[in-house]
């Protein structure tokens, strides 16, 4: 079985609220088993976008979505389970197994901050999002995802 055709969209957001709204659109289009790899510099907006994705997946807004930099993984319950991982401090492939990164990938959505630290073999089939900080609150967000996800999200 071959992978669905992927397409790229570039979106500019001008505020934290716009970045969250974009994430929410993306979250509404995700299904169990989807893996989203986020990359960008420190403070680029990976966790902000994740807040929106979680909102779109129905995660209770009373439970704050925070960067799991030190915990490495935070799990949330929405319409489907959400695993939010941060690879910033991960130093090798063995550590990925230890922290259980992909344990829930088949039953929910997995969001990986610093996903560019994964080996290329691990990223085939992943939705990738690159966030570029344009200064102030502006961001350029490049999304590569299956066309059906892009279309459903209305991006």
Secondary structure, DSSP 8 states (H G I E B T S, - for coil): -----EEEEEEEE-SHHHHHHHHHHHHHH--TT-EEEEE-STTSSHHHHHHHHHHHTT--TTS-----TTTSEEEEESSSEEEEEE-TT--SHHHHHHHTTTTTTTTEEEEEETGGGS-GGGGTT-EEEEEEEEETTEEEEEEEEEHHHHHHHT-
